């Protein structure tokens, strides 16, 4: 692999020389600003070998660098020990931004290339603004990888399907009407919907174009009187076509979006600058005024309807049954040895597949034993696969795609003897999880305002984690959904009844252990007082939280009572699906602390 990477970097440098470029920026995205991308757009992985979901590579004549966040620092450092790429710890003190580094290392008059079809307008504008101060120009016109990547994968061609109303809970025509009313209120003549999950939600169409995300690669152009889905025609069967027409949508070839934007003759169009690629914006008809704003679809999609909420409960029930069966399997097989991280992944997928509605994983399963769990987004491979021993802990972060909803759950499982440090760390993480789960907050408060509840017990011990505490979860869509989040840095999107959001504090100590405990929560209306409306969160996830590492006096009475109540609910809902030895096992897991 190191040889291949070296050759690829050399080929890119030759391309840069031929095209007068001093540097080239390779982002992780696709034309739709997706977190996970189809193989065709995995150019950053191809050039660097780094396959994390977030990261940006920069290649110059002398340097090859990759910026990524704290989730991937350990994994990237290990990968780059045999590579010419060097890790830049994005967000760490002393790490320059990409634009700052380019200004320090390039000369006035130099040109930097980036593929404008896969880079958002907001990112391109920020880079252009900073680089121009140093006399450096940004060129967004080229995609060198069509030339350099000789066996580059083609566009995904998986067929689209219709999500029945019994799962969606609202017709596509109704959603289209709601969007048009919102656009009218904002004074927008139309909108180009670029995010794949937003297109899927609006149309009630699902697909299999992107691993883990049941979406169809497409654009949607909505005006007051038309709604055009730009999609490869081979994906749309006659049945799906008839359905779309009946809901008020017409279709056009995926590539036709460029002409549609160039000839768009309305007064203005709403575009989301941090999600719409720069090339689309530059193609816009000069007589049309772009209205840059957040997508109204994101907020609409984030608040789940009653049918979607019931779907989540159904999927979580199925997920809970599979998780308990996995935990029982672990307890029975561990004494015999020979179990590895990949065995856990394989067994869980097998157990989930017993549900007819299971459609695959919502992200790559993280089954991380002992020190591997300190690598936040560690994924076991044949090369790293580690055997489990009867000591230490296994961190299992997993999720599934079901027709009725998307799941995301993390449990940290003791496999035997634990150190005092491991028990203290586990208890503090759990106490933070419970503190956040018990929160009541004013309706409309944002996740940043309650994030400290999950971190406070770690902070008191001088500890912390650098990832977010919670993210929205899609309904048979992307496992990471906005606009709301729970995290330290400011995300102003409000938390509203009907939103799903994860609660997943953690702690990671390099070379020792990693801990994370995660439930998917539902924001609900709680009380109304003279001070206004208040919300709380109820757990949708149904899976026992291991009690063995808990130090009761450190956890405290209030958190203990919450945990006992949670386990009573888990047992009540899951017990009808078990009998005999497995039922006894579930009863033990859910017994009061």
PyMOL commands that set and color helices and strands:
alter all, ss='L'
color gray80, all
select helices_A, chain A and resi 2-18+39-41+43-48+70-82+98-105+121-132+145-148+165-168+172-185+196-203+233-235+238-246+254-262+278-283+296-302+306-334+341-352+370-374+420-437+447-449+452-460+552-555+557-577+580-589
alter helices_A, ss='H'
color red, helices_A
select strands_A, chain A and resi 23-26+56-60+64-68+86-89+111-114+137-139+161-162+190-193+205-206+218-223+227-231+250-252+268-271+289-292+358-361+366-369+393-398+400-402+405-406+409-414+440-442+470-472+481-486+500-503+506-509+513-516+519-529+532-539
alter strands_A, ss='S'
color yellow, strands_A
deselect
rebuild
show_as cartoon
